[in-house]
Amino acid sequence: MSLTVKAGVLKVKLDGRQLTAEYDSNTTSENNMTLNIAILGMNLKSQITAGENEGRIARHEFVVVGFKSISSTTSQWKTTLPPLHYSHAMEYALAVWVNKSGDPSPLQALGGKLPGNTFN
């Protein structure tokens, strides 16, 4: 048995910290959608202060340092990037995905590296 699912199209535009998004689901049955926006920090470091690795430095990649979700009945969104709860990453990336409200399963997602001056 084979299952074919046609994914919709998620379009995201970023202008500075302003984000606009639109999702075309290819169906008319999905009218209450949620857009999820995650800012990811790259090349984070933390000092280990206890245990067998005490004194070492741990390195972390793709850490969520900012997040927000926004619902829409039109599958269109206009918002700003979420605030950062950690702002000392060497680089940042953006992950955006859409799902039906009440169902966390992603319908479509995209992402990429953010310009270096996004949070300066």
C-alpha positions in Angstrom: 0.0 0.0 0.0 1.3 3.4 -0.8 0.1 6.7 0.6 0.5 9.9 -1.4 0.1 13.2 0.5 0.3 16.5 -1.4 2.0 19.1 0.7 0.9 22.7 0.6 3.1 25.6 -0.1 4.5 27.8 2.8 5.9 31.1 1.7 7.9 33.2 4.2 9.4 36.7 3.7 11.7 38.3 6.2 12.5 42.0 6.1 14.7 42.8 9.0 12.8 41.4 12.0 9.4 41.7 10.2 8.1 38.3 9.0 5.1 37.7 6.6 3.9 34.2 5.8 1.3 32.6 3.7 0.3 28.9 3.5 -1.6 27.5 0.5 -2.8 24.1 1.7 -4.1 22.9 -1.7 -7.4 22.1 0.1 -10.3 24.2 1.5 -10.8 22.1 4.6 -8.0 23.7 6.6 -9.0 27.1 7.9 -7.6 27.3 11.4 -3.9 27.2 11.1 -0.9 27.9 13.4 2.4 29.4 12.3 5.4 28.4 14.5 8.6 30.5 14.5 11.8 29.3 16.1 15.1 31.2 16.3 18.0 28.8 16.6 21.3 29.7 18.2 24.5 28.2 16.8 27.9 27.6 18.3 26.7 28.1 21.9 29.1 27.2 24.8 28.5 26.5 28.4 30.9 25.7 31.3 30.3 22.4 33.0 30.5 23.0 36.8 29.9 19.6 38.3 30.2 15.8 37.5 32.7 13.8 35.6 33.0 16.6 32.9 33.6 19.4 35.4 35.8 22.1 34.0 35.0 21.3 30.4 33.1 23.4 27.9 30.0 21.9 26.2 29.2 23.1 22.7 25.6 23.3 21.4 24.1 23.7 18.0 20.5 24.4 16.9 19.3 25.5 20.3 15.9 27.3 20.4 16.6 30.7 21.8 13.3 32.4 20.7 9.9 31.0 19.9 6.3 32.0 19.2 3.1 30.5 17.6 0.4 32.5 15.9 -3.0 31.3 14.9 -4.9 32.4 11.7 -8.2 31.6 10.0 -6.9 33.0 6.7 -3.5 31.1 6.5 -1.7 34.5 6.4 0.5 36.0 9.1 2.3 39.3 9.6 4.5 39.5 12.8 7.9 40.2 14.2 10.5 37.6 15.0 10.2 36.4 18.6 12.4 38.0 21.3 15.5 36.1 22.2 15.8 34.5 25.7 19.6 34.0 25.0 21.4 36.5 22.8 25.0 35.3 22.9 25.0 32.9 19.9 27.7 33.2 17.3 25.1 32.7 14.5 21.3 32.4 14.3 19.0 30.4 12.0 15.2 30.5 11.5 12.8 27.5 11.4 9.2 28.1 10.5 6.4 25.5 10.2 2.7 25.4 9.9 0.2 23.0 11.4 -3.6 22.7 11.9 -4.5 24.4 15.2 -4.8 21.7 17.9 -2.7 19.2 15.9 1.1 19.7 16.3 2.0 17.6 13.2 3.8 19.9 10.8 2.2 20.3 7.4 5.0 22.2 5.8 8.3 23.7 7.1 11.3 25.8 6.0 14.3 27.3 7.5 17.7 28.9 6.9 20.5 30.9 8.3 19.7 34.5 9.4 21.9 37.5 8.4 24.5 38.4 11.0 22.9 41.8 11.7 19.4 40.5 12.5 19.7 40.8 16.3 22.4 43.6 16.5 
